[in-house]
Every structure is written in structure tokens, then in C-alpha cells.
Amino acid sequence: MKYAVVGAGAMGLRYGILLQYNAGVEVDYIEPTEASLEKIHAQGDQVWKSRDHKNRHLVKTRVYSPEEYQGNPDVWIFFMKQMQLQNALERLAPKIKTHQTALAAMNGMGHIEKLQQYFSDDRIIGGTAMIATVLNDYGDVDFMGAEGAGTSVYANLTEKDSETIQKIKKDFQAANLNPKITENFMGTLLTKVFFNSVENSIVTMFQSRMGELLSYDNFLEGIARPLIDEAYDAAEAAGYKLLESRDEMVAQVE
């Protein structure tokens, strides 16, 4: 399988580098952000890669603007910010073909409807990634955790198995992305939405870091669990089943 990663930020670079160097598959990068593209070109079409702030070294990439790109990938992997995705899709529209699949492991909701403007439902895969990665600067990515750390989950929009998603799973396994395939599309997306709604909303409101919140003795049971319970109550009322139990999500926050 050949991949085109759209968005050379933290997660886009991590997926692309792991697929390219661990799985040995062909990867192109499309970077709609001009400042990032210029920085990577200035580094000789290379990006800095570290792990836990150590062993910083350059790795080779093939990176293009949406207008420059002339490749024919089997799978487009989208790692854009929500507010940037529509513009990127419009710029890529002439390059998108009917046989190609879109995979988006982006945070939040709303990106699937944007992808549906350009891909048929049987060519759309949604996913979530619990893989910590930091972008120090444009073209400078830091993998957090040991090799093989983190997990990822994917589901076809049709909620049916397919040859394509199984091929992707095989490549992602070789890349150490620890993929799991489910047939629960909304549950897959909402699980990450709920996790982020607990962590991100609290650190934003209190202008703190997660480590500072966890140092509060009653954070998990007094603050995190009530928010998780509220989210799960809403999902159950709407008829959605999450991938994790409430206790499992509390443990994951910790």
C-alpha cells in the first residue's frame, strides 16, 4: 500500500515516519501550511526526529504542497486541524481518485462530513490514536514513549470489514502503531472525544498542566469521573456504545 500523509505536523510525521522506516512502505507528505513546507525544504527535505527529547537526527522525507503533488496513493491519511481540513481538501480535490481511501485519525467530530464531499462512504475510515507526540517546531518531531508505545483504533464508515482496512492494519502493525479494527464507527470517534473533553477542558479552564491536576488527591474521583459519567450517560441516551468502560477511561486518564 502507498500512503500520502496530509499534514506534516506531530501526528502526521509520526505516522509517516513509522510507516516509511518500520513498515518499509512508500509514503509521501502533503503539507498545506506554507511555513512548515518551506522549513522542511530548507532542511533538504528532511525532518528532525527525536524520542523523549533524545537522539535527535534528520530523516529523509518527500514533501509537497497540495498543488505540487502528482502522486497516486492508495490511502490518504489526514492529520489536519479541523479548521484547516476543508481548505486542504479543496486544494487536493483534482488529485483525489475514486479508488483511493481516506483515513482520518483526527481529534473531534465534523471531519467525516468534510471527507464525504470527496470520498464515497465505503472509502472512508475513521480512527483515534492514543499516541503521544510533540512538534517542537515545523519539521521537528518528538516521539514520546518507548518504541511501540500507544494504541490506535479504526473503523470503516460502513461498519463492515473490507480488504483495504485489513491491508492498512497489516502495515500499521509493522509500523508499531498497534492498530485495532472495530465495526463501531461512532463509538470509536466518541471515545476519543470524551477523553479529550475531560483532559483538555479542565486544563484550559484552570490554565494548568495535567500533571498539576493529578497532584490533587481527589482529581480522578472528584473531577474526572463525574465528567466521564456525564459523557457516558449522554452517549447511552443517544444509543451509542463506547469502546471502553467508564472505569477503563478513568484509568486511561490517570
HELIX and SHEET records of a PDB file:
HELIX    1   1 ALA A   10  LEU A   18  1                                   9    
HELIX    2   2 LEU A   19  ALA A   23  3                                   5    
HELIX    3   3 GLU A   34  ALA A   42  1                                   9    
HELIX    4   4 GLN A   82  LEU A   92  1                                  11    
HELIX    5   5 ALA A   93  LYS A   95  5                                   3    
HELIX    6   6 HIS A  111  LEU A  115  1                                   5    
HELIX    7   7 ASP A  121  ARG A  123  5                                   3    
HELIX    8   8 GLU A  163  ALA A  174  1                                  12    
HELIX    9   9 PHE A  185  PHE A  206  1                                  22    
HELIX   10  10 MET A  210  LEU A  214  1                                   5    
HELIX   11  11 PHE A  219  ALA A  224  3                                   6    
HELIX   12  12 ARG A  225  ALA A  238  1                                  14    
HELIX   13  13 ARG A  246  VAL A  253  1                                   8    
SHEET    1   A 8 VAL A  63  TYR A  64  0                                        
SHEET    2   A 8 VAL A  27  ILE A  30  1                                        
SHEET    3   A 8 TYR A   3  VAL A   6  1                                        
SHEET    4   A 8 VAL A  75  PHE A  78  1                                        
SHEET    5   A 8 THR A 101  ALA A 104  1                                        
SHEET    6   A 8 ILE A 124  MET A 130  1                                        
SHEET    7   A 8 THR A 151  ASN A 156 -1                                        
SHEET    8   A 8 PRO A 179  THR A 182  1                                        
SHEET    1   B 4 LYS A  54  LYS A  60  0                                        
SHEET    2   B 4 GLN A  46  ARG A  51 -1                                        
SHEET    3   B 4 ASP A 140  PHE A 143  1                                        
SHEET    4   B 4 THR A 133  ASP A 137 -1                                        
END                                                                             
